Amino acid sequence: MNRRLLPSFGAALAVLAFLAAPAAEAQTEAEPPRLPWGAPDLQGVWDFRTITPLQRPEDQADTAFLTDEEAAGLEQAAENRFAELNAPSEVRTEPLPAGGGGRAVGAYNDFWFDRGTNVIEDRRTSLIVDPPNGRLPPLVQGAVEQIGSGTEDLPGERPVRYRAGGIGADGPEDRGLGERCLLGFNSGPPMIPSAYNNNVQLFQTESHVVILNEMVHNSRVVPLDGRPHLPGGVRQWMGDARGYWDGDTLVVETTNFTSLTPSFNPTITGSVGTGTHLTLTERFTRVDADTLLYEYTVDDPTTFTSPFSAAIPMQLSDGLIYEYACHEGNYGMQNILAGARAAERSGAGGGQ
């Protein structure tokens, strides 16, 4: 099987991604700002929120790019939806039905979400750029697939590899990786825009780059000195990252993911494969003063029938990244398990 590589994808993207935006194409040729030792300056807080979906919607199967009118319509609809969800709630005089009636009991409202209201600049209909149909490749027969729920626990087996939801509350291992504060639901790696905290900060030295995600304060310290990857028996939640410069593009190759992580999270309540055979290649290119192009390729022949690649233009932010405590006071997981035990004692079962 021909395993497509990210460098060739990057060249194709230069033609495809900016086909509908000639000005942006010219910006890619601009000289990036540089650090004292000559490397491109990628530092700063970068915002990757967008309403452009990971996969191309099925009703747009033959549409790679939106028109200006279509993009404006989607953005206006997102703004209208945001305003609607943030309108004052109705006064309730009766409690919600047991289990919340399909609503997340005790969760915060939409005021706290920050999904964004804009499509990406070139108006692509998906973040996935390869395969050309903008969809995830088919799964390999027998690949592990887990589907959870954001409102109720669904039967399943450990290990739980999706981010939110769970299979029960017998122990923390029954909960999603995000609920356990191990991995953020948008920080990956790779990074995927989601409900909020869509920010990442980059720090650089001559020998290392640090990638700090706001969500679950995940940080990756990436050496640039050409050292080999860790031995295959050493496995980590975020894998083992090694970086190098390809011209003015920072390339980060990550292997050695633990089998407790998925190969990929298409949604925060779904996962496919395991991280055992995953090779993730990420590329960071500063295309202008305010834009960092983030590209990644997922290559796991035990999960997907072919590699796939996505591209997300990140925008420079003048804000700061503050601590994300995951569970306020670090008592969330304890209360989930304690609540389940209390429900068992009362005979109510272990529901929501």
Secondary structure, DSSP 8 states (H G I E B T S, - for coil): -----HHHHHHHHHHHTTTT-HHHHHHTTS---B-TTS-B---EEEE---SS-SS--GGGTT-SB--HHHHHHHHHHHHHHHHHHTS------S---GGGTTS-TT---GGG----S---TT-BS-SEEESTTSS---B-TT--EEE--SSS-----SS--SSS-BS-SSSGGGB-TTTTTSS-TTTSSS----SS--EEEEEE-SSEEEEEESGGG-EEEEE-S------TT--BTT-EEEEEEETTEEEEEEE-B-TTS-SEEEETTEEES-GGG-EEEEEEEEEETTEEEEEEEEE-TTTBSS-EEEEEEEEEESS------SSGGG-HHHHHHHHHHHHHHHTS-S--
